[in-house]
Amino acid sequence: MNFEVELDDSTAAVVARVRGELDIATTPTLRAAVEGIDADRSVVIDLSPTTFIDSTACRYFVQLARRAAEAGRSIDFVCPADNYEVWRVLDLLGLLDALGVQPTVGE
Amino acid sequence: MSASPGAGDPDPAAVDGEADPLEGCAAEPIRVPGAIQPHGWLLAVREPELVVVAASDNASALLDAPLPELLGRPLPAGPGAVIADALAGLLGGSPDEDIEALNPLAVTVGGRALDAVIHRGSGLLFVELEPAEDQRSGNFGVGVGGALGWYQQLRAALHRLPRASSVSELVDELTDLVAELTGFDRVMTYRFTPEWDGEVIAERKAPGLEPFLGLRYPATDIPAQARALYTTNWLRLIPTSEYTPVPLVPSGGTDGEGPLDLSGAMLRSVSPVHLEYLRNMGVAASMSVSVVIDGRLWGLIACHHYTGPHRPPYRVRAAAEMLARTASILLAQREMADRAERRAERGSLRSRAIAAIAARREEDGTGAAGEDLLGLVDASGVTVRLGGTALAEGAALDLADADAVAAALLDDGEQRGVGATDHLAQLDPRWAGLAPEVAGALAVRVGDSPDRYVLWTRPEWQREVAWAGDPRHQKAQRSPAGLRLSPRSSFEVWVERVGLRSRPWDPADLDEALDLGRGLSDLVLRRAFEQSEVTAALQRTLLLEGLPAIRGIESAMRYLPGGDQPVGGDWFELLSLPDGLCALAIGDVAGHGLMASAVTAQLRQGLRAYLLREEGPEQALARLNDLANWVLPDDIATTLVAVLDPADGRLRWVSAGHVPPLVAAGAGSRYLGGSRGPALGVRAGARFDATADRLAPGEVLVLYSDGLIERRGESIDDGLRRLREAAAGLPAEPEALCQGLVERLAADGRPDDVTVLAVRRA
């Protein structure tokens, strides 16, 4: 089993580190993890250790970003360009700009 | 035997670590030790004359007569007569239970107040004597408040026990009561699993003692023959672990019938190995009481004393035994009630889970069903695989692993449709790598298709155990008295045995899985029927039966649905526009099935209208994006639109997050470069820029969905490279090109739709 969402609560924002393949089978796990975070906390979805994302995952990101914007909550996405397989999918779909994907987890 | 709940069962392995524990214990003659403990006296007499057949060596001092004179004769005058008188009139033809109900008989021999305890066995009457103690002078029978007699305590206890509302409360209460009653430094209740491993589930201890609560022990700690003895003999006592056994005379047994069976004797001497173990542990006195449900040893109440010898008098022990017997009955009732409650709870979890799956939209994942599915069989992960749709919750496996594990579990030759293991690594050594998150799995088939199943997983068992500190550093402690063993060494044995294993699945889990599988199977069948007509209608709308004939171009297409869904998220369009132009479009909506198809239909109709009305493809796509954001806010879709002038090959194309168009021209095959906007639905108001290009005569413009190139474990660029190389090796003719690309690139078992649309100027 390669998929895992690790929640790092040690910084101002809760960082959800997504390890493994994020697809139709595993996106619900990420969804559940994010839904478990207090609604008043900022969230960073860190895709640095993610090895694959499919369209279900991308659709979820868009939904997540949209809901967060509506709720006035900060949700950031992180994916460095050297995680190329994932970065390229985000690039192709125009999600790097739309989601404001950052290369690293900032403070 | 490290935890030593039993006070008399040897475990050589715990002491020297060399002997095979099973063999060593099986060989130990615990029923016929040929000796008793020295705090009492034993006489085995034959009724009705009370002829002494055997006696403990110390009986000569008590009865004031040499042993040779005692044996083979009725109990002698003097002290012996006192005992005989006490028994007189009680025995006769009384059944065994009735005479044991008389215990203890008070006798005074040589000025000493003794308790005489009698039982029958091996055709003999056993009379065991031990000093009586004034209940008010010792620690015993002095409960809270100071002056309560043991019987008052017992009465209070018997009122307290039934008030417990759960098994754990009941066991806590029982442990407390036995501790209060008997005054041992440590009292713990130890429960057996079906495999006879054990766990300390309740503990009451003096301050300063290391807690043993939560520790677990392997089955070998209490071997089968000891368990058998404990099932009939409810209480064992060792008042001091420092004793020297008193031999029975004759030692060889009675009348050549072999050594005397002391199974029922309270004074039975225990294995020297066990005593050594107790001493090593610092245990000065030990007692254990059985908890037996339906004739099976359910658990033990193990009592240890550290501060010196400790001998609760017979009445107190009898009270402790009565508590254990009462608790056994209450536990049986409570467990039965719990099982009934659990069945009801599982039934409602199952119905809720099936209802939630039935109502589920794909993007909800397992949604509300997930927790219910996990709770149904106490699993930590679950995968629901219904053909091309897979839902996962908790610590679920990757789909590929889940498929493999389910196949292995369900292919058991018996075709029961359900299979489970608590040891995946044993099934296939590769699966050892799934631990610790996944060590055991339970699979049930849904219907009779191999790609429809539910698979639950459980983690490695030892990870679930509450650790009372890190046991690895506390195996042995140096003390002034020398090396001391700790029960934790036994815990390590247990951990080793359960390594890579999960908590086992019980038959009720398998039954639940089967019921859920049947429920889901009905659901799948019903849904397939309901969807078949709708699907067929949608398919006609979405997928043209043939491409329209458009003047000036030759075209071909291939569409292969992914997974087992007849309609996926791909769509394409080919239509002629005013001024002799033609438009080609391709799109891919995230997801599969009816939901994706419905989105597809809306986008396709929208694009047609905009292409006919707007100036160019970039405006059409911008409008389509606004439509998507407006009516389908939760969906995203990629789309590529190209407008071609067949007369001169002029081309304008625009992309919303879609893979780039390919121009196939043999060795000169190339991708069209240009700007790309975001996928539809990502950003309202997004702008799309068109790129102009030219399609030369003989060149084929190929639009395709990412299902043609996408593979896990590689980047999209690798897939693009593969596609261009494939195209370079194929004739630049639409029909042959489509066929060749699909044959070469569309892998069997792909999850995604594959669509290819190829156009060439005629």
Contacts between the chains, C-beta under 8 A, distances in Angstrom:
chain1	res1	chain2	res2	distance
A	1	B	381	7.9
A	1	B	395	6.9
A	1	B	396	7.4
A	1	B	397	4.9
A	1	B	398	6.0
A	1	B	401	6.3
A	1	B	434	5.3
A	1	B	437	5.5
A	1	B	438	5.5
A	2	B	398	5.6
A	3	B	396	7.7
A	3	B	398	6.4
A	20	B	398	7.3
A	21	B	398	6.7
A	21	B	712	6.6
A	23	B	399	7.6
A	24	B	362	7.5
A	24	B	389	7.5
A	24	B	390	6.2
A	24	B	591	7.9
A	24	B	751	7.9
A	25	B	383	6.9
A	25	B	390	4.3
A	25	B	391	7.1
A	25	B	392	4.5
A	25	B	396	7.1
A	25	B	398	7.6
A	25	B	399	5.0
A	25	B	402	8.0
A	26	B	392	6.0
A	26	B	396	7.7
A	26	B	398	8.0
A	27	B	365	6.6
A	28	B	364	7.7
A	28	B	365	2.4
A	28	B	366	5.8
A	28	B	367	7.5
A	28	B	370	7.1
A	28	B	391	6.5
A	28	B	392	6.1
A	28	B	393	6.6
A	29	B	365	7.9
A	29	B	392	6.2
A	29	B	393	7.2
A	29	B	394	7.5
A	29	B	396	7.2
A	31	B	365	6.1
A	32	B	365	7.6
A	32	B	370	7.3
A	32	B	393	7.4
A	51	B	713	7.5
A	52	B	712	5.2
A	52	B	713	7.3
A	54	B	590	8.0
A	55	B	569	7.8
A	55	B	588	7.3
A	55	B	590	3.5
A	55	B	591	7.1
A	55	B	636	7.1
A	56	B	362	7.9
A	56	B	363	7.1
A	56	B	590	5.8
A	56	B	591	6.4
A	58	B	590	6.6
A	58	B	636	6.1
A	58	B	679	7.5
A	59	B	363	6.8
A	59	B	590	4.2
A	59	B	591	7.2
A	59	B	634	7.3
A	59	B	635	6.4
A	59	B	636	4.8
A	59	B	681	8.0
A	60	B	363	7.3
A	62	B	636	5.3
A	62	B	681	6.5
A	62	B	682	5.5
A	63	B	363	7.8
A	63	B	634	5.4
A	66	B	633	6.8
A	84	B	715	5.3
A	84	B	717	7.9
A	85	B	713	7.9
A	85	B	714	6.8
A	85	B	715	4.4
A	85	B	716	7.7
A	88	B	715	5.2
A	88	B	716	5.2
A	88	B	717	6.6
A	89	B	716	6.6
A	92	B	638	7.9
A	92	B	657	5.8
A	92	B	658	7.8
A	92	B	659	6.8
A	92	B	676	7.3
A	92	B	716	6.5
A	93	B	636	7.2
A	93	B	638	6.6
A	93	B	657	4.0
A	93	B	678	6.6
A	93	B	679	4.3
A	93	B	682	6.8
A	94	B	656	7.5
A	94	B	657	4.9
A	94	B	676	6.9
A	94	B	677	5.9
A	94	B	678	2.5
A	94	B	679	5.7
A	94	B	682	5.6
A	94	B	683	7.3
A	94	B	686	7.5
A	95	B	657	7.9
A	95	B	678	7.0
A	95	B	679	7.4
A	95	B	682	6.3
A	97	B	678	6.9
A	97	B	683	7.9
A	98	B	678	5.1
A	98	B	682	4.5
A	98	B	683	4.6
A	98	B	686	7.9
